[in-house]
Amino acid sequence: MRMIRLAAFVTTGLLAQEFAPPKPTPHHLALQRQVGTWDAVVKVFTAPGQPPMVSKAVEVNTLVPGGLWLTSVFKSELMGTPFEGRGIFGFDPALGKHVGTWIDSTVMALAHPMGTCKDGCKEVTLTFEGPDMTGKTVTYQNITVEQGPDRRVMTLHVKGPEGTFQPTMEITYTRRK
């Protein structure tokens, strides 16, 4: 019954009016800079004073038609195991925030990062709750900084018991030519 009502609304309401898709804001337009295939070097910090575990990755980013959302597919190896993550990122004008979703092959929870940007969205800071390696829910902070048109660095931090954020991972992306 709902589908019939929806069809009636669409045919009598929307089709009778001219449909104008929303115009991307400068925040949405900044997403275009991340489109493409990116080779990445992943550093995972396991313990203070220990060298990081280093691996390579590939990220492929595309815009959803209309330019309002960026989809991301990230593939790597994590401690000898294949790793894959997928995200959708954009800007919600009603909230005035950058928003997203993230899933990957290491957790059974959907992450909902949200945050702000500065310097023309060349630096984006997103915060979200999620499980750590032990399953305990912690607060993460993801800071991505564009260092030029073909290079960006993302640092993932976790909030410790003392309330400060400590880096747990750094990914350096280089645009594939």
Buried (B, 14 or more C-beta within 10 A) or exposed (E): EEEEEEEEEEEEEEEEEEEEEEEBEEBBBBBEBBBBBBBBBBBBBEEEEEEBBEBEBBBBBBBEEEBBBBBBBBBBEBEEEEBBBBBBBBBEEEEEBBBBBBBBEEBEBEBBBBBBBEEEBBBBBBBBEBBEEEEEEBBBBBBBBBEEEBEBBBBBBBBEEEEEBEBBBBBBBBBEE
